[in-house]
């Protein structure tokens, strides 16, 4: 099936309460998504992520990169990164995200998962540098992966499958009330690239 012809309702809120998550599905033809995937895979200076947890320094298999309008500092898991200037591909994707979501963004965290054996545990994107209740637009390229939300109080879960070339946006009180994760799976053998456009508050 051609994912680009699979219609979804971008106005639908996938969360039953306490936040807004909208999924646009694949927003470009597969050939265009393939081009972005290859460009990002080959031209981004991917680096292994370093996090500090429980007094230990952990180097992840997952690789990351950080871009922005300015050389913003961004700290998460007790590790600080300085933003690189936009590439042409990232600038185009930023423009697309801003048009479709009717929001503005000034930075982007990129993640490279080499296979389904790499993922992300439960967390919220609520670091002090981020705009409070600001929208986060998430592009997916490469492998289709399950993405799960869990309410912090009720523990209710919402699952989506994020397609190649797709766009998802989290906004409102989502980060306050919901955790999200990318579960591990042995069924996925190819990489996935995730771009999360967000807004850093200048100080």
Residue, then its C-alpha position, 0 to 999 in steps of 0.5 A: x500500500x502506498x502510505x501517501x494515499x492512506x488518509x488520516x484525519x489530522x484534526x483528530x486528537x488521539x489523547x482522551x484528555x489532558x493534552x493534544x496529539x495530532x497525527x498527519x500520517x505520511x505527508x509526502x510521496x514515498x520517493x520524497x521521503x526516501x530522499x530525505x531519509x538518505x540525505x539525513x542518514x548520510x549528511x548529518x554528523x550523528x554522534x552517540x548520545x551521552x546521558x548521566x543517570x544515577x551517577x553513571x555516564x551512559x553512552x547510547x547506541x542511538x545517535x543524535x544531533x541538535x540544530x537551531x536558529x541560534x547555537x542554543x544550549x539544550x540540556x537533558x539527562x544531565x548532558x548539554x548540546x549546542x545547536x548547529x546551523x540548519x542544513x537545507x533539508x532541515x530548513x525545508x522540513x521545518x517550513x513544512x512542519x510550521x505550515x501544517x501545524x500552524x506553529x513556529x519552531x526554532x530548534x530540532x533534536x534528531x535521533x537515529x535508531x539503527x534497528x528496533x533493538x534501539x528505542x526510548x523509555x518513558x519520558x516527557x519533553x519538559x526541559x527548562x529550556x523548552x517553551x512551556x506547553x509549546x508544540x513539538x512536531x515529530x517527523x519519522x523517516x525509515x522504519x515504521x515504529x510503534x509510539x506509545x503515550x501513557x497518562x501519568x495519573x490514570x496510566x491509560x495508554x494510547x498507541x500509534x504506528x508512525x509511518x515513513x514520511x509522517x508527521x505527528x504533533x504534541x501540544x497543549x498540556x501533553x508533556x505535563x500529563x503524559x509520558x511517551x516512549x518508543x518501545x523496543x522490538x526485534x521485528x524491525x531490522x532497519x533504521x529510523x530517523x526521528x526529527x523533533x522540531x521544538x521551541x527553545x526559550x532564549x534567556 
